[in-house]
């Protein structure tokens, strides 16, 4: 335990890693559906994003 107290950055890195992994697992949406769209002349990325959100 003395070694771990002296190397606290390893413990902090481990805790942060576990929190990031837990966040990723909790916020995973699971079933993502995709909808095909047809891009027409004059469409921009902004208008498509606004239309299909």
N, C-alpha and C positions, 0 to 999 in steps of 0.2 A: 504493500500500500504506500510505502514511502516513495517509491519510484513514481507511482501515479500522481501523488501530490506534487512532486517536483515537475512532472510533465503534464500540467493541467491542460495544455492546449490539445493534447491527444483526447482527453475526456470531453472537452468542449466540442472538438471536431466530431467525435462519435455521437454526441447528443444532437448536434445540428444535422448530421447525416440522417439519423433516425427520424427527426422531425420532418425533414424534407421528404423522405420515403413515405411517411405516414400521410403527409399532405397530398402527395401524388396518388396514393391508393384511395384516399377518402374522396378526392375530387374527380376521380375517373368517371366519365359519363357512361361508360359501358356501350350501349347500343347507339351508335351514331349513324344516322341515315343520310344518304346523299341523293340529291335531286339533280338530274341532268338539266342543263339550261342551254339555250341556243343564243350565241352571241351574234348580234346583228350589227351591220355597219352603223357607226356612230355611237355604239355603246362604249362606255368607259368603265374602268374598274370601279370608280366611285358610284356610278349610277347602278351598276349591277349589285354592288354591296348594299346600297340603299334599298334596292328593290327586293332583294332576297334575304337580307339580314341574316 
